[in-house]
């Protein structure tokens, strides 16, 4: 009897774990970088080859790092939200152009608007790996000391901006 009971109990436990896992939101994957210093970078600027952008240039201010690409469909969805955020002047938004062709990225920004104070190029995706990028778009809130305080996986929506990102930015700026 116990010969059949043990596999049945193991199967029920396995099904329970599966059901719990299916109920989780994949956009809420916790980042191990939250609360830790943002990976430092010094990368070529998208608009001005030969000029570099460094993360340390933003020490002393709260800023957003938005990982994007011209080939990213979801980036197109969030882009109007970022353009509007940039216009508001509440927080500077920097771009990390991820695994993209320079000319296509520049064309994309010209067509849809450029919300970025500057965009760094990451053509091989090495800096994306350092930041733990699962896929584009992703946006990081980085505090005055250069510590990652929040990671938005997927497009920045008006709801995410109003309920999570901007309240955190204001708290960190205060």
For each residue, the residues with C-beta under 8 A, 3 or more apart:
1: 4 5
2: 5 6
3: 6
4: 1 7 8
5: 1 2 8 9
6: 2 3 9 10
7: 4 10 11
8: 4 5 11 12
9: 5 6 12 13
10: 6 7 13 14
11: 7 8 14 15
12: 8 9 15 16
13: 9 10 16 17
14: 10 11 17 18
15: 11 12 18 19
16: 12 13 19 20
17: 13 14 20 21
18: 14 15 21 22
19: 15 16 22 23
20: 16 17 23 24
21: 17 18 24
22: 18 19
23: 19 20
24: 20 21 28
25: 28
26: 29 153
27: 153 154
28: 24 25 153
29: 26 134 153
30: 34
31: 34 132 148 151
32: 36 132
33: 36 38 39 131 132 148 151
34: 30 31 148 149 150 151
35: 147 148 149
36: 32 33 147 148
37: 40 145 146 147 148
38: 33 55 65 131 140 142 146 147 148
39: 33 55 127 130 131
40: 37 54 55 56 146
41: 53 54 55 120 127 130
42: 52 53 54 55
43: 52 53 54 96 120 121 122 127
44: 49 50 51 52 53 120 121
45: 48 49 51 52 53 118 119 120 121
46: 95 97 102 105 106 109 118 119 120 121
47: 106 118 119
48: 45 51
49: 44 45 102
50: 44
51: 44 45 48
52: 42 43 44 45
53: 41 42 43 44 45 57 94 118 119 120
54: 40 41 42 43 57
55: 38 39 40 41 42 58 142 146
56: 40 59 146
57: 53 54
58: 55 61 63 92 94 142 146
59: 56 144 145 146
60: 144
61: 58 92 144
62: 91 141 142 143 144 169 172 173
63: 58 91 92 93 94 117 142
64: 85 91 92 93 94 139 140 141 142 165 169
65: 38 94 95 96 131 139 140 142
66: 82 93 94 95 96 115 116 137 138 139 156
67: 95 96 98 128 131 133 136 137 138 139 140
68: 72 75 79 95 96 97 98 136 137
69: 72 75 97 98 99 100 105 136
70: 75 97 100 101 104 105 107 108
71: 100 104
72: 68 69 75 76 136 137
73: 76 77
74: 77 78 136 137 154 155
75: 68 69 70 72 78 79 136 137 155
76: 72 73 79 112
77: 73 74 155
78: 74 75 81 82 137 155 156 157
79: 68 75 76 82 83 112 113 115
80: 83 84 113
81: 78 84 85 155 156 157 158 161
82: 66 78 79 85 86 93 115 156
83: 79 80 86 87 112 113 115
84: 80 81 87 88
85: 64 81 82 88 90 91 93 115 156 161
86: 82 83 89 93 115 116 117
87: 83 84 115
88: 84 85
89: 86
90: 85 166 169 170
91: 62 63 64 85 166 169 173
92: 58 61 63 64 117
93: 63 64 66 82 85 86 115 116 117
94: 53 58 63 64 65 66 116 117 118 119 120
95: 46 65 66 67 68 115 116 118 119 120
96: 43 65 66 67 68 119 120 122 127 128 131
97: 46 68 69 70 100 102 105 119 120 121 122
98: 67 68 69 122 125 128 133 136
99: 69 122 123 124 125 128
100: 69 70 71 97 104 105 121 123
101: 70 104 105 123
102: 46 49 97 105 106 121 123
103: 106 107
104: 70 71 100 101 107 108
105: 46 69 70 97 100 101 102 108 109 119 121
106: 46 47 102 103 109 110
107: 70 103 104 110 111
108: 70 104 105 111 112
109: 46 105 106 112 113 114 116 119
110: 106 107 114
111: 107 108
112: 76 79 83 108 109
113: 79 80 83 109
114: 109 110 119
115: 66 79 82 83 85 86 87 93 95
116: 66 86 93 94 95 109 119
117: 63 86 92 93 94
118: 45 46 47 53 94 95
119: 45 46 47 53 94 95 96 97 105 109 114 116
120: 41 43 44 45 46 53 94 95 96 97 127
121: 43 44 45 46 97 100 102 105
122: 43 96 97 98 99 125 126 127 128
123: 99 100 101 102
124: 99
125: 98 99 122 128 129 133
126: 122 129 130
127: 39 41 43 96 120 122 130 131
128: 67 96 98 99 122 125 131 133
129: 125 126 132 133
130: 39 41 126 127
131: 33 38 39 65 67 96 127 128 138 140
132: 31 32 33 129 151
133: 67 98 125 128 129 136 138
134: 29 138 153
135: 138 153
136: 67 68 69 72 74 75 98 133
137: 66 67 68 72 74 75 78 154 155 156
138: 66 67 131 133 134 135 151 152 153 154
139: 64 65 66 67 151 152 156 165
140: 38 64 65 67 131 148 150 151 152
141: 62 64 148 149 150 151 165 168 169 172
142: 38 55 58 62 63 64 65 146 147 148 149
143: 62 146 147 149 172
144: 59 60 61 62 172
145: 37 59
146: 37 38 40 55 56 58 59 142 143
147: 35 36 37 38 142 143
148: 31 33 34 35 36 37 38 140 141 142 151
149: 34 35 141 142 143 168 172
150: 34 140 141 164 165 168
151: 31 33 34 132 138 139 140 141 148
152: 138 139 140 156 160 164 165
153: 26 27 28 29 134 135 138
154: 27 74 137 138
155: 74 75 77 78 81 137
156: 66 78 81 82 85 137 139 152 160 161 165
157: 78 81 160 161
158: 81 161 162
159: 162 163
160: 152 156 157 163 164 165
161: 81 85 156 157 158 164 165 166
162: 158 159 165 166 167
163: 159 160 167
164: 150 152 160 161 167 168
165: 64 139 141 150 152 156 160 161 162 168 169
166: 90 91 161 162 169 170
167: 162 163 164 170 171
168: 141 149 150 164 165 171 172
169: 62 64 90 91 141 165 166 172 173
170: 90 166 167 173 174
171: 167 168 174
172: 62 141 143 144 149 168 169
173: 62 91 169 170
174: 170 171
